[in-house]
Amino acid sequence: MTTNNNRHHIHHHEHLDEAEIYKRKNLSVAQRRKKLAKILFRVLCVIAVAITCLVIYVYTH
């Protein structure tokens, strides 16, 4: 007894026109830029905290 699951199969190789490809590429670039901005913000916060701690340490010892 087999079930037919192919009815709901999503075709991953859609035929896209140039406008759709351009739109998807721009969306992925925007998402990548947002992710990079979040990572960069966190890294810069860690560096700022480290510098602040170092300055406090230097001036108290």
C-alpha positions as CSV (number, residue, x, y, z in Angstrom):
1,M,0.0,0.0,0.0
2,T,1.7,3.2,-1.2
3,T,0.6,6.7,-0.8
4,N,1.0,9.3,-3.4
5,N,3.0,12.1,-1.8
6,N,4.0,13.6,-5.2
7,R,0.9,15.8,-5.3
8,H,2.4,18.2,-2.8
9,H,5.9,18.1,-4.1
10,I,7.4,21.5,-4.5
11,H,9.5,22.0,-7.6
12,H,12.8,23.5,-6.4
13,H,14.0,24.4,-9.9
14,E,11.4,27.0,-10.8
15,H,11.7,28.8,-14.1
16,L,12.4,32.4,-13.0
17,D,12.5,35.4,-15.2
18,E,15.3,38.0,-14.9
19,A,13.2,40.3,-12.8
20,E,12.5,37.6,-10.2
21,I,16.1,36.5,-10.1
22,Y,17.2,40.2,-9.6
23,K,14.6,40.6,-6.8
24,R,15.6,37.4,-5.0
25,K,19.3,38.4,-5.3
26,N,18.6,41.8,-3.8
27,L,16.6,40.3,-1.0
28,S,19.3,37.9,-0.1
29,V,21.9,40.7,-0.2
30,A,19.7,42.8,2.2
31,Q,19.3,39.8,4.6
32,R,23.1,39.1,4.5
33,R,23.8,42.8,5.2
34,K,21.4,42.8,8.2
35,K,23.1,39.7,9.6
36,L,26.5,41.2,9.1
37,A,25.4,44.4,10.8
38,K,24.2,42.5,13.9
39,I,27.5,40.5,14.1
40,L,29.6,43.7,13.6
41,F,27.6,45.5,16.3
42,R,28.1,42.7,18.8
43,V,31.9,42.5,18.0
44,L,32.2,46.3,18.4
45,C,30.3,46.2,21.7
46,V,32.7,43.5,23.1
47,I,35.7,45.5,22.0
48,A,34.3,48.7,23.6
49,V,33.7,46.8,26.9
50,A,37.2,45.3,26.8
51,I,38.8,48.8,26.2
52,T,36.6,50.3,29.0
53,C,37.7,47.5,31.4
54,L,41.4,48.0,30.4
55,V,41.2,51.8,31.0
56,I,39.6,51.3,34.4
57,Y,42.2,48.7,35.3
58,V,45.1,51.0,34.1
59,Y,43.8,54.0,36.1
60,T,43.1,52.1,39.3
61,H,46.5,50.3,39.5
